[in-house]
């Protein structure tokens, strides 16, 4: 244990690991506080309201992320080298994400009867308006962490989400008596909106000016056409991955009762947090690959080793202790969610390989291959989940993920080995005066 801790302390000198560990720490903070939040919600609200709150939050995140998640790869790829255009690029991302999410959410509200009984709580002008505003807020909230990461300031991200999580839990308790119906969703959205003010002041008043000042004045910022070409390949793939993360739970919510969805969602949320650990190191890899492509192969090897070192014991604990973990929320959660949590946790192992490969492709701007892999994975997951749902119920999500991610990991393994062995050294190193480039 001491040797592992020593490695981590040594790794903090390297921006690749410092960023990756900061994002992993953020996932741990979010996970712990998230478990506390949902544990309180399960105790303070009815099973139906618990499931309804989960479903509405999932829908909000789906629409807010339609474009926001599509910009994650682009911002991680181009912010490090945007120079004087850094604030423009960040604000464009915010604006497009919020606008697209808002239009999608409006379409959802106008077709609300098609989405089942669970979402009927959003009918009416004021509930609909609040939901629409929450989508806009969450779109910006999603991207502000990516902006900090792209500017090598991911260490601020865990602090932001620590405060956000604590305030969210406090408001959840405060609203339990005053707002027994809708209190979960309101307690989630209000702290999110409040968090935008200090974090974006930090970004645009402190972090961005320092980044621009340290940028190489002779380095030409990426052109909008170059970013557009990247998005043309990356966005369709990212949109398809969005289907795995958010659309699948929304579809499940339309097929099962509110209480059943609440129990499904808890296991799904916990497993998704483990998956985020693998994705965190991959995002850091994209950022560092953009700063210095000559070290891409070396950084990929390091990212793989550290990601497996951290997630493997967590996956083992999740598989062995799944019933105990879920029993904290109630015996019904353990009965209905244990198999799903185990399957989704096991699927994280091949996902590590996939995420590192995708991040390497982003750093190399290989958008077409990137889209092919992401769309292929999403199609496999969605088709296998739908096909298995009549036989396995909500566990079909776990079986579909495990099968699909193993298959894609096998298919991309040969190309990943080439990247790990050779890297891309044809592109010159990006000169950047950041003190983090140790």
Steps between C-alpha positions, in 0.01 A plus 500: 500500500783739585666433164174581318466823700863584423437452127200729515696774678777467241247508217364835617806666346375390158207706359354187337457331837431818696205574273387137492521456877316829557215379280503161671491674839203695368327174410564365851370821660197499272443130565520520879282810522269354236450185707428717803257710298304203365509325837335805654254519211403133550432568868324837465286445190258231384627224265290650219640849553853355524461329162329806349783726614759266350310486171458878465866565587605238243285667232643841588855369467414329171382820330764722662771264379385470138758757393691550826648150495568545130729792588691312771744349251532820297566724802748253647671483160508870403490709820863415584611660171229765454720787618327838471183330377457300822212708647323507162524122466371439853207742462404356162490157660278627780262677264460218250457238772234701680313590180493144364402352834224756539350422159510125571341548843226713348423223252488253790254719692276544195480121455478418873203258476714270283756452779284316750346567839831559681561828316145634540629696801650747250165588340390858547667833423705555818633142542589501130672838523701388803606183318602703193708737715663204676613361163671830411669513841620140486645547149731775626571311824614200296742701287654719770685199644625414149626857453695481826645164395594624153688790661684264739305615802308181573607525865220755548236252382478280815471809722215636290308174513571453871324828581227424246436157652479626859262784412288259296465260794408782738231629267365148451440470874355850525245433223390156621214645705426811298511338154438122528418488128779648286741570787765265360516672163492852646776417751713379208450800271525801733857427626604431140386846392673665797826317427525656153574848637825449699640231271460702181638809671807288581521375141464828313655741751797289613570175316439608139706824521794308650475233232495760222795683655710183515410386150754525225416822316631350176277193530206539262170418678287228341266627232127453523517286186750267668282473812196446278668212317588341832143539629359359177670173585495512880150632562297219334705246693464688827127537440475124458688443827251738660238241412679249724541738793163675511260373233504139625383601851231727352374211286499274808298766686230480233479119538488450877327654799643793695606292803668237281683770305626651825658168598643448150636853491689464826699198377549668162627821662752322722641297209516810280717671762754217473492540122569872542831419669620340178372793293669759725852384423406483132389866493831600656676297232324702226611828659863393539500343154399838360785674683762243393417234243856367498433345841161356409610134502678539832205684654257234372703226668515697823128578491413134447720380786370755746136460395513122546691540828223719640180352355578126533477483881190724492335267248589198715340663806188596301456144370557330835313750717219602262219363722641668811550831322145507364342376824596837650218646290260216583462126448300552179794691349729201563250248365444685173837671446778259603537324164486828309767661719730197461461484121553872448800504733663212314440682170727784617810283441465492119373860514843615626659374177228663289522839673880521475477412130229763440704767680806418293290537185377841621854616569590395144181662358403168338131592507374244248641201688382656824143523373505144363604348833255705707202446271579129474513467880174689548315294239621178660392610849158630395415202277615238752320677786170523310532137384568368850252720691199265459706216650728670755307814597717785625801263517498511118683833531788327680517204263486730199781722631727210593457318170537815288804643677688170498435463127609856417810469723600187307444672164704813583777322690729463196488873417542591867817288514641694205436830680654368822807380315563775247291808583487798267825692475449673168323800654725753674462563871267787596699760684321602816639701785284338765677423821309173510708356220744342740 
